[in-house]
Amino acid sequence: MTTVSIVSSQPTVPGTYVLLLMDVAERWNIAADKLLAGEGLQSEDCLRSGFRLPRDSFANLIERAISLTGEPGIGFLLGLQMRVSCHGVIGQAAMVARTLGEALEIARAYFDMPSSDLQLRIERESGHEGDIVRLSLGERDERYRLSEVGAQFLLTGFAAMAEALTGRKLKGEGVMRFPRPPYMERYDHLVAGKLHFDGAFDGFIFDASILDYPLVMSDPVAARIAREQCKEELGRLGGGRSLAQQVRDLVFDEELGFASMEEVAEKLNTTPRTLQRRLQAEGVVFRQLVESIRQHHAERLLLLNQKSIGEVSDLLGYSDVTNFSRAFRRWAGCSPRDYLKRRVAGQRP
């Protein structure tokens, strides 16, 4: 059976994606056993908790599905079937987040795992009619370049999930690096918004105000519980990471701010002294690591523009805005307010 452990360092996809593919193929009366036979899989495998399989194997299954059904646009059909629940506890955390922007941040963490070969980037830019957001999917490694069908699947799926989370029809434009396929006419009416082909990236461009859309299932209490479960899941899926990478995942929470060394050590089932010693063996000092994470999140949170400078300062653990501004000036060479002005104007600080 062509499967990998959930702690494998090679790119993998959730078993639920295979279930989606089985469901789509069934419309052509393609039995699951016939679809899965080439990879030595059984439908029961995909129902197991935490099951994942190599991306190469999933790509083979998609090619087999296209061959069996004669439907080259199967990526669009797969995307329309995608649900947030396909992503387990990480999907649950996204569902109960406060806004779509917070849900996307959870998705970004999911794609940042070593078991994923893709990265999700969320960039805010200044447009002619106000701020816009560019959400793009990019490869970590050119060996695992996103295929045309893969791009169709993920982009259509993201749009479908975003509309389900907000309960609203979202306005925006999709972008794909591939040329317009000859069969696209049959899918134009199913795609949310305008879709540009031969673009510079795979992703979306939309008005920044969409990030503030509330989610229909938002629940602050459930969100806090889900975030902790999400961290545990990310830890399980991110095998092969350095200790410093694990600490990066655990030390900061979007709502609660920074954890202490003692709290991080407890989550890693070790003592603060052992944690410090193991970090030093990797050439890392906990305090310096936290400082670099503060800088990263300071710039990210400011650019998202969902929190005031004072709120960002509090979340990052500063006693007042003055101390935060002093630290930010040391990192970026300018104040937080000037940093925002320059980025909105399209300049680098």
Summary of the structure (lengths in Angstrom):
residues: 349
radius of gyration: 21.4
end to end distance: 51.9
largest distance: 65.6
contacts: 1085
relative contact order: 0.10
helix: 56%
strand: 13%
